[in-house]
Amino acid sequence: MPLNPDPAIFRAVVSTIVPEAAALDDQGWREIHQVVEALLRDRPESLMRQLRIFLGAIQWLPVVRYGRPFTRLHPAARARVLRHLENDRIQKVRVGFWGLRTIVLAGYYGRPQAARVIGYAASVRGWEARG
């Protein structure tokens, strides 16, 4: 995956932002990765590097407070870490979090199975398709 060479970090972040993702099977995770890869395919390498650095920071910053990396934290502690980043006083950190959150949500809800579960049936006919 172009976003992060360690899928455990990405899975931990996704499962914290969308708790239902923890129940996904391997196929569900492959679909998330496919959606994210398609979303990021044409993005500049500098953006990819920033995302990898941000994920690395998410992994290791909790060591200061909790004595362990993000992937080894209890889900409640993971949520606290992400809430802190979401509301950090540094704007670049907040922007990084919201960008990552957007990617995570696109990956999870962009899967065909998720679209069916939530009843999403996009159509080129727009609202006319409802009739």
N, CA and C atoms as an extended XYZ file, in Angstrom:
393
Properties=species:S:1:pos:R:3:atomname:S:1:resname:S:1:resid:I:1 pbc="F F F"
N         0.847       -1.186        0.000 N   MET     1
C         0.000        0.000        0.000 CA  MET     1
C         0.883        1.236        0.000 C   MET     1
N         0.591        2.212       -0.815 N   PRO     2
C         1.466        3.364       -0.905 CA  PRO     2
C         1.435        4.247        0.336 C   PRO     2
N         0.382        4.167        1.119 N   LEU     3
C         0.247        5.058        2.265 CA  LEU     3
C         1.195        4.703        3.392 C   LEU     3
N         1.339        3.422        3.687 N   ASN     4
C         2.143        3.035        4.836 CA  ASN     4
C         2.672        1.621        4.644 C   ASN     4
N         3.975        1.433        4.813 N   PRO     5
C         4.509        0.087        4.653 CA  PRO     5
C         4.079       -0.869        5.766 C   PRO     5
N         3.607       -0.360        6.900 N   ASP     6
C         3.157       -1.213        7.999 CA  ASP     6
C         1.631       -1.159        8.084 C   ASP     6
N         0.943       -2.154        7.523 N   PRO     7
C        -0.520       -2.116        7.507 CA  PRO     7
C        -1.150       -2.158        8.898 C   PRO     7
N        -0.423       -2.614        9.911 N   ALA     8
C        -0.990       -2.666       11.263 CA  ALA     8
C        -1.328       -1.271       11.775 C   ALA     8
N        -0.505       -0.295       11.449 N   ILE     9
C        -0.779        1.076       11.893 CA  ILE     9
C        -2.044        1.587       11.209 C   ILE     9
N        -2.120        1.406        9.894 N   PHE    10
C        -3.293        1.868        9.154 CA  PHE    10
C        -4.552        1.172        9.659 C   PHE    10
N        -4.488       -0.131        9.885 N   ARG    11
C        -5.660       -0.860       10.399 CA  ARG    11
C        -6.085       -0.343       11.761 C   ARG    11
N        -5.114       -0.046       12.614 N   ALA    12
C        -5.446        0.467       13.944 CA  ALA    12
C        -6.118        1.831       13.852 C   ALA    12
N        -5.633        2.686       12.958 N   VAL    13
C        -6.238        4.003       12.770 CA  VAL    13
C        -7.648        3.847       12.200 C   VAL    13
N        -7.797        3.036       11.166 N   VAL    14
C        -9.114        2.827       10.549 CA  VAL    14
C       -10.091        2.278       11.580 C   VAL    14
N        -9.670        1.282       12.345 N   SER    15
C       -10.555        0.652       13.335 CA  SER    15
C       -10.910        1.596       14.474 C   SER    15
N       -10.097        2.596       14.701 N   THR    16
C       -10.403        3.586       15.736 CA  THR    16
C       -11.384        4.618       15.204 C   THR    16
N       -11.192        5.050       13.974 N   ILE    17
C       -12.092        6.044       13.375 CA  ILE    17
C       -13.441        5.415       13.014 C   ILE    17
N       -13.410        4.180       12.512 N   VAL    18
C       -14.633        3.447       12.150 CA  VAL    18
C       -14.587        2.118       12.903 C   VAL    18
N       -15.087        2.073       14.135 N   PRO    19
C       -14.977        0.852       14.940 CA  PRO    19
C       -15.512       -0.407       14.268 C   PRO    19
N       -16.501       -0.276       13.382 N   GLU    20
C       -17.043       -1.441       12.684 CA  GLU    20
C       -15.998       -2.113       11.803 C   GLU    20
N       -14.968       -1.391       11.429 N   ALA    21
C       -13.923       -1.954       10.568 CA  ALA    21
C       -13.162       -3.084       11.252 C   ALA    21
N       -13.148       -3.102       12.567 N   ALA    22
C       -12.436       -4.166       13.289 CA  ALA    22
C       -13.001       -5.546       12.958 C   ALA    22
N       -14.252       -5.609       12.534 N   ALA    23
C       -14.886       -6.893       12.216 CA  ALA    23
C       -14.679       -7.319       10.760 C   ALA    23
N       -13.980       -6.528        9.966 N   LEU    24
C       -13.784       -6.871        8.554 CA  LEU    24
C       -12.904       -8.102        8.395 C   LEU    24
N       -13.204       -8.856        7.365 N   ASP    25
C       -12.344       -9.985        7.015 CA  ASP    25
C       -11.233       -9.485        6.083 C   ASP    25
N       -10.371      -10.405        5.648 N   ASP    26
C        -9.259      -10.014        4.776 CA  ASP    26
C        -9.744       -9.351        3.493 C   ASP    26
N       -10.842       -9.852        2.931 N   GLN    27
C       -11.381       -9.251        1.708 CA  GLN    27
C       -11.813       -7.811        1.958 C   GLN    27
N       -12.455       -7.548        3.075 N   GLY    28
C       -12.868       -6.181        3.412 CA  GLY    28
C       -11.684       -5.241        3.516 C   GLY    28
N       -10.599       -5.715        4.132 N   TRP    29
C        -9.398       -4.883        4.240 CA  TRP    29
C        -8.756       -4.668        2.881 C   TRP    29
N        -8.771       -5.696        2.040 N   ARG    30
C        -8.239       -5.514        0.675 CA  ARG    30
C        -9.030       -4.448       -0.063 C   ARG    30
N       -10.339       -4.458        0.109 N   GLU    31
C       -11.184       -3.465       -0.556 CA  GLU    31
C       -10.876       -2.059       -0.051 C   GLU    31
N       -10.687       -1.903        1.249 N   ILE    32
C       -10.308       -0.589        1.788 CA  ILE    32
C        -9.002       -0.128        1.149 C   ILE    32
N        -8.022       -1.013        1.114 N   HIS    33
C        -6.727       -0.660        0.527 CA  HIS    33
C        -6.876       -0.292       -0.950 C   HIS    33
N        -7.724       -0.997       -1.677 N   GLN    34
C        -7.934       -0.689       -3.100 CA  GLN    34
C        -8.551        0.689       -3.281 C   GLN    34
N        -9.542        1.018       -2.459 N   VAL    35
C       -10.187        2.328       -2.545 CA  VAL    35
C        -9.169        3.429       -2.219 C   VAL    35
N        -8.403        3.229       -1.153 N   VAL    36
C        -7.422        4.236       -0.746 CA  VAL    36
C        -6.332        4.381       -1.807 C   VAL    36
N        -5.859        3.267       -2.331 N   GLU    37
C        -4.829        3.335       -3.371 CA  GLU    37
C        -5.344        4.084       -4.599 C   GLU    37
N        -6.585        3.821       -4.996 N   ALA    38
C        -7.158        4.536       -6.149 CA  ALA    38
C        -7.291        6.026       -5.848 C   ALA    38
N        -7.688        6.340       -4.629 N   LEU    39
C        -7.845        7.736       -4.221 CA  LEU    39
C        -6.514        8.487       -4.251 C   LEU    39
N        -5.436        7.802       -3.876 N   LEU    40
C        -4.132        8.454       -3.752 CA  LEU    40
C        -3.226        8.269       -4.965 C   LEU    40
N        -3.657        7.493       -5.916 N   ARG    41
C        -2.817        7.116       -7.055 CA  ARG    41
C        -2.140        8.304       -7.741 C   ARG    41
N        -2.858        9.357       -7.984 N   ASP    42
C        -2.323       10.488       -8.729 CA  ASP    42
C        -1.851       11.636       -7.835 C   ASP    42
N        -1.749       11.391       -6.556 N   ARG    43
C        -1.288       12.433       -5.641 CA  ARG    43
C         0.232       12.537       -5.700 C   ARG    43
N         0.766       13.717       -5.421 N   PRO    44
C         2.223       13.886       -5.473 CA  PRO    44
C         2.933       13.073       -4.389 C   PRO    44
N         4.141       12.665       -4.678 N   GLU    45
C         4.937       11.889       -3.724 CA  GLU    45
C         5.135       12.659       -2.419 C   GLU    45
N         5.208       13.979       -2.499 N   SER    46
C         5.387       14.774       -1.275 CA  SER    46
C         4.204       14.583       -0.322 C   SER    46
N         2.992       14.486       -0.854 N   LEU    47
C         1.820       14.239       -0.019 CA  LEU    47
C         1.884       12.842        0.586 C   LEU    47
N         2.294       11.871       -0.224 N   MET    48
C         2.415       10.493        0.274 CA  MET    48
C         3.430       10.441        1.415 C   MET    48
N         4.526       11.137        1.257 N   ARG    49
C         5.563       11.169        2.296 CA  ARG    49
C         5.003       11.790        3.586 C   ARG    49
N         4.252       12.888        3.454 N   GLN    50
C         3.647       13.517        4.626 CA  GLN    50
C         2.682       12.572        5.335 C   GLN    50
N         1.898       11.834        4.565 N   LEU    51
C         0.962       10.881        5.169 CA  LEU    51
C         1.700        9.766        5.901 C   LEU    51
N         2.784        9.267        5.287 N   ARG    52
C         3.567        8.220        5.961 CA  ARG    52
C         4.195        8.749        7.247 C   ARG    52
N         4.701        9.973        7.214 N   ILE    53
C         5.290       10.579        8.416 CA  ILE    53
C         4.216       10.761        9.482 C   ILE    53
N         3.037       11.217        9.071 N   PHE    54
C         1.949       11.425       10.027 CA  PHE    54
C         1.520       10.108       10.668 C   PHE    54
N         1.421        9.056        9.863 N   LEU    55
C         1.085        7.740       10.431 CA  LEU    55
C         2.185        7.256       11.380 C   LEU    55
N         3.427        7.512       11.030 N   GLY    56
C         4.522        7.155       11.938 CA  GLY    56
C         4.438        7.918       13.248 C   GLY    56
N         4.071        9.195       13.160 N   ALA    57
C         3.901        9.991       14.378 CA  ALA    57
C         2.750        9.442       15.222 C   ALA    57
N         1.649        9.080       14.565 N   ILE    58
C         0.520        8.493       15.302 CA  ILE    58
C         0.976        7.226       16.020 C   ILE    58
N         1.803        6.440       15.378 N   GLN    59
C         2.283        5.192       15.985 CA  GLN    59
C         3.147        5.456       17.216 C   GLN    59
N         4.042        6.440       17.150 N   TRP    60
C         5.046        6.580       18.203 CA  TRP    60
C         4.791        7.682       19.215 C   TRP    60
N         3.979        8.679       18.924 N   LEU    61
C         3.699        9.727       19.908 CA  LEU    61
C         3.073        9.191       21.200 C   LEU    61
N         2.195        8.207       21.154 N   PRO    62
C         1.601        7.698       22.398 CA  PRO    62
C         2.612        7.098       23.382 C   PRO    62
N         3.798        6.774       22.912 N   VAL    63
C         4.816        6.215       23.815 CA  VAL    63
C         5.124        7.203       24.939 C   VAL    63
N         5.081        8.501       24.632 N   VAL    64
C         5.377        9.532       25.630 CA  VAL    64
C         4.361        9.490       26.767 C   VAL    64
N         3.091        9.350       26.444 N   ARG    65
C         2.038        9.379       27.467 CA  ARG    65
C         1.686        7.997       28.015 C   ARG    65
N         1.624        6.985       27.125 N   TYR    66
C         1.132        5.669       27.529 CA  TYR    66
C         2.219        4.608       27.654 C   TYR    66
N         3.417        4.920       27.200 N   GLY    67
C         4.506        3.950       27.300 CA  GLY    67
C         4.446        2.831       26.278 C   GLY    67
N         3.604        2.993       25.276 N   ARG    68
C         3.512        1.998       24.202 CA  ARG    68
C         3.004        2.660       22.925 C   ARG    68
N         3.308        2.040       21.790 N   PRO    69
C         2.873        2.628       20.513 CA  PRO    69
C         1.372        2.469       20.301 C   PRO    69
N         0.867        3.228       19.347 N   PHE    70
C        -0.562        3.273       19.041 CA  PHE    70
C        -1.161        1.892       18.822 C   PHE    70
N        -0.463        1.042       18.076 N   THR    71
C        -1.007       -0.275       17.744 CA  THR    71
C        -1.131       -1.189       18.961 C   THR    71
N        -0.493       -0.837       20.074 N   ARG    72
C        -0.564       -1.669       21.279 CA  ARG    72
C        -1.451       -1.053       22.356 C   ARG    72
N        -2.158        0.005       22.011 N   LEU    73
C        -3.051        0.655       22.969 CA  LEU    73
C        -4.442        0.033       22.935 C   LEU    73
N        -5.139        0.157       24.056 N   HIS    74
C        -6.549       -0.217       24.149 CA  HIS    74
C        -7.345        0.743       23.261 C   HIS    74
N        -8.458        0.301       22.677 N   PRO    75
C        -9.235        1.171       21.787 CA  PRO    75
C        -9.603        2.536       22.388 C   PRO    75
N        -9.905        2.589       23.669 N   ALA    76
C       -10.259        3.880       24.283 CA  ALA    76
C        -9.065        4.832       24.286 C   ALA    76
N        -7.889        4.312       24.548 N   ALA    77
C        -6.686        5.149       24.524 CA  ALA    77
C        -6.379        5.597       23.093 C   ALA    77
N        -6.588        4.710       22.143 N   ARG    78
C        -6.396        5.091       20.735 CA  ARG    78
C        -7.324        6.248       20.374 C   ARG    78
N        -8.565        6.156       20.799 N   ALA    79
C        -9.535        7.221       20.503 CA  ALA    79
C        -9.091        8.536       21.137 C   ALA    79
N        -8.548        8.494       22.349 N   ARG    80
C        -8.051        9.718       22.995 CA  ARG    80
C        -6.899       10.332       22.209 C   ARG    80
N        -5.998        9.486       21.716 N   VAL    81
C        -4.871        9.979       20.918 CA  VAL    81
C        -5.389       10.695       19.675 C   VAL    81
N        -6.322       10.079       18.972 N   LEU    82
C        -6.842       10.689       17.745 CA  LEU    82
C        -7.652       11.951       18.046 C   LEU    82
N        -8.392       11.965       19.149 N   ARG    83
C        -9.126       13.178       19.535 CA  ARG    83
C        -8.165       14.334       19.790 C   ARG    83
N        -7.033       14.014       20.428 N   HIS    84
C        -6.024       15.046       20.679 CA  HIS    84
C        -5.513       15.617       19.355 C   HIS    84
N        -5.210       14.757       18.393 N   LEU    85
C        -4.715       15.222       17.094 CA  LEU    85
C        -5.786       16.035       16.362 C   LEU    85
N        -7.020       15.606       16.483 N   GLU    86
C        -8.138       16.288       15.834 CA  GLU    86
C        -8.274       17.727       16.332 C   GLU    86
N        -7.944       17.949       17.594 N   ASN    87
C        -8.120       19.264       18.214 CA  ASN    87
C        -6.799       19.920       18.605 C   ASN    87
N        -5.697       19.449       18.059 N   ASP    88
C        -4.382       19.964       18.422 CA  ASP    88
C        -4.301       21.468       18.169 C   ASP    88
N        -3.474       22.144       18.962 N   ARG    89
C        -3.335       23.597       18.801 CA  ARG    89
C        -2.585       23.951       17.524 C   ARG    89
N        -1.830       23.007       16.970 N   ILE    90
C        -1.071       23.250       15.747 CA  ILE    90
C        -1.948       22.922       14.538 C   ILE    90
N        -2.175       23.923       13.703 N   GLN    91
C        -3.086       23.750       12.577 CA  GLN    91
C        -2.652       22.624       11.637 C   GLN    91
N        -1.360       22.487       11.363 N   LYS    92
C        -0.896       21.433       10.447 CA  LYS    92
C        -1.243       20.045       10.974 C   LYS    92
N        -1.221       19.876       12.276 N   VAL    93
C        -1.581       18.587       12.866 CA  VAL    93
C        -3.074       18.337       12.659 C   VAL    93
N        -3.897       19.352       12.916 N   ARG    94
C        -5.346       19.199       12.698 CA  ARG    94
C        -5.652       18.903       11.237 C   ARG    94
N        -5.016       19.628       10.329 N   VAL    95
C        -5.235       19.408        8.899 CA  VAL    95
C        -4.804       17.992        8.511 C   VAL    95
N        -3.667       17.547        9.042 N   GLY    96
C        -3.202       16.191        8.771 CA  GLY    96
C        -4.194       15.155        9.257 C   GLY    96
N        -4.716       15.367       10.469 N   PHE    97
C        -5.693       14.419       10.993 CA  PHE    97
C        -6.942       14.376       10.120 C   PHE    97
N        -7.479       15.550        9.755 N   TRP    98
C        -8.714       15.573        8.974 CA  TRP    98
C        -8.506       15.011        7.587 C   TRP    98
N        -7.318       15.208        7.020 N   GLY    99
C        -7.024       14.589        5.732 CA  GLY    99
C        -6.993       13.077        5.843 C   GLY    99
N        -6.325       12.579        6.878 N   LEU   100
C        -6.261       11.137        7.099 CA  LEU   100
C        -7.652       10.576        7.387 C   LEU   100
N        -8.423       11.275        8.178 N   ARG   101
C        -9.787       10.831        8.490 CA  ARG   101
C       -10.620       10.723        7.218 C   ARG   101
N       -10.486       11.696        6.324 N   THR   102
C       -11.218       11.672        5.061 CA  THR   102
C       -10.827       10.452        4.233 C   THR   102
N        -9.537       10.158        4.195 N   ILE   103
C        -9.050        8.983        3.458 CA  ILE   103
C        -9.620        7.700        4.067 C   ILE   103
N        -9.611        7.625        5.393 N   VAL   104
C       -10.135        6.443        6.087 CA  VAL   104
C       -11.616        6.250        5.776 C   VAL   104
N       -12.404        7.317        5.892 N   LEU   105
C       -13.838        7.203        5.630 CA  LEU   105
C       -14.117        6.842        4.175 C   LEU   105
N       -13.354        7.428        3.255 N   ALA   106
C       -13.521        7.076        1.837 CA  ALA   106
C       -13.193        5.609        1.617 C   ALA   106
N       -12.144        5.125        2.266 N   GLY   107
C       -11.760        3.725        2.119 CA  GLY   107
C       -12.815        2.782        2.667 C   GLY   107
N       -13.327        3.095        3.838 N   TYR   108
C       -14.310        2.202        4.457 CA  TYR   108
C       -15.656        2.251        3.730 C   TYR   108
N       -16.178        3.452        3.529 N   TYR   109
C       -17.507        3.575        2.927 CA  TYR   109
C       -17.486        3.475        1.406 C   TYR   109
N       -16.299        3.495        0.802 N   GLY   110
C       -16.193        3.337       -0.639 CA  GLY   110
C       -16.193        1.887       -1.089 C   GLY   110
N       -16.182        0.956       -0.147 N   ARG   111
C       -16.246       -0.470       -0.491 CA  ARG   111
C       -17.643       -0.810       -0.989 C   ARG   111
N       -17.759       -1.681       -1.972 N   PRO   112
C       -19.089       -2.062       -2.468 CA  PRO   112
C       -20.000       -2.607       -1.364 C   PRO   112
N       -19.463       -3.415       -0.471 N   GLN   113
C       -20.276       -3.986        0.616 CA  GLN   113
C       -20.818       -2.896        1.531 C   GLN   113
N       -20.005       -1.904        1.865 N   ALA   114
C       -20.465       -0.817        2.732 CA  ALA   114
C       -21.574       -0.022        2.052 C   ALA   114
N       -21.429        0.210        0.761 N   ALA   115
C       -22.460        0.940        0.021 CA  ALA   115
C       -23.791        0.201        0.092 C   ALA   115
N       -23.757       -1.119       -0.042 N   ARG   116
C       -24.994       -1.913        0.040 CA  ARG   116
C       -25.588       -1.848        1.442 C   ARG   116
N       -24.737       -1.963        2.454 N   VAL   117
C       -25.216       -1.977        3.836 CA  VAL   117
C       -25.918       -0.668        4.198 C   VAL   117
N       -25.363        0.453        3.755 N   ILE   118
C       -25.978        1.739        4.103 CA  ILE   118
C       -27.040        2.173        3.088 C   ILE   118
N       -27.259        1.352        2.053 N   GLY   119
C       -28.295        1.646        1.077 CA  GLY   119
C       -27.904        2.684        0.052 C   GLY   119
N       -26.624        2.859       -0.167 N   TYR   120
C       -26.155        3.844       -1.141 CA  TYR   120
C       -26.207        3.235       -2.530 C   TYR   120
N       -26.925        3.890       -3.404 N   ALA   121
C       -27.051        3.402       -4.781 CA  ALA   121
C       -26.905        4.585       -5.731 C   ALA   121
N       -25.675        5.054       -5.885 N   ALA   122
C       -25.432        6.206       -6.754 CA  ALA   122
C       -25.854        5.892       -8.178 C   ALA   122
N       -26.343        6.911       -8.840 N   SER   123
C       -26.767        6.748      -10.219 CA  SER   123
C       -26.447        8.025      -10.982 C   SER   123
N       -26.086        7.879      -12.236 N   VAL   124
C       -25.838        9.057      -13.070 CA  VAL   124
C       -27.118        9.841      -13.305 C   VAL   124
N       -28.274        9.230      -13.044 N   ARG   125
C       -29.565        9.918      -13.201 CA  ARG   125
C       -29.903       10.775      -11.979 C   ARG   125
N       -29.083       10.753      -10.931 N   GLY   126
C       -29.323       11.586       -9.760 CA  GLY   126
C       -30.626       11.227       -9.067 C   GLY   126
N       -31.357       12.264       -8.652 N   TRP   127
C       -32.597       12.054       -7.915 CA  TRP   127
C       -33.659       11.353       -8.732 C   TRP   127
N       -33.574       11.454      -10.031 N   GLU   128
C       -34.551       10.784      -10.901 CA  GLU   128
C       -34.519        9.269      -10.696 C   GLU   128
N       -33.380        8.730      -10.283 N   ALA   129
C       -33.241        7.294      -10.094 CA  ALA   129
C       -34.105        6.794       -8.935 C   ALA   129
N       -34.475        7.671       -8.016 N   ARG   130
C       -35.289        7.247       -6.869 CA  ARG   130
C       -36.706        6.911       -7.283 C   ARG   130
N       -37.173        7.503       -8.354 N   GLY   131
C       -38.561        7.321       -8.788 CA  GLY   131
C       -38.761        6.030       -9.444 C   GLY   131
